[in-house]
Amino acid sequence: VAAKVLFNKNKERYDLKFFAKSKDTGKYYPESLEGISRMKYAFDRNKMGDLQGFTAEQYNYNEEPVYTHGLELDEENGWEFTSLYPLTEEDKKDKDKKRIRFQRQKFDFNGNNILQEYFDDKGKPVAIGSAEITKTIRAWDYNGEKTLEEFYNAKGELTNNEYGYARYTASYLGKGKPVSEEYFGSDGKLS
């Protein structure tokens, strides 16, 4: 696979196209790519010119949107990453089908994932996996060690994940040196 990248005057990538290329002939075959064949970017900056966020739209060979990603600065917590997935023809026919239409993730300033949420096309929480989890919350210490992880269902209640616990807590003496680790069920009891 080969790619063509275009940059704007600020040296920011604003367009990216993918091509399948024959090793034997060197000929390009853009129509042979499945999935994403083009990405378009837009950047948001504050008055000082500092990057506040960006959007990446992804398209297939027919220039149909595949999905859109966005990243926005949250001055207090870090970065918020969102993904919007288009409705397929199958989705439009089966309106009762559960599907993820929108995903939101938040990351702290160290890049640690602190929130994951999934929504349907009406903005209601939608569950992923067999455990019916719609939201996951995490906390991390200064060494990048996970100190909290909680799983929630569509009603906003703690729910057990596929491993049988709803809340995980931990404390550390230093990097990689756990002092305590506890797993709690959705009933609040140690599991």
Salt bridges, closest charged atoms under 4 A:
GLU12 OE2 - ARG45 NH2 2.02
ASP15 OD1 - ARG38 NH2 2.75
GLU63 OE2 - ARG38 NH1 3.38
ASP74 OD2 - LYS106 NZ 3.79
GLU80 OE1 - ARG104 NH1 3.99
GLU80 OE1 - LYS106 NZ 3.63
GLU89 OE2 - LYS92 NZ 3.60
GLU90 OE2 - LYS97 NZ 3.23
ASP91 OD1 - LYS97 NZ 3.53
GLU117 OE1 - ARG104 NH2 2.20
ASP121 OD2 - ARG99 NH2 3.74
GLU132 OE1 - LYS98 NZ 2.97
GLU145 OE2 - LYS175 NZ 3.99
GLU149 OE2 - ARG138 NE 2.82
GLU149 OE1 - LYS146 NZ 3.17
GLU150 OE2 - ARG167 NE 2.62
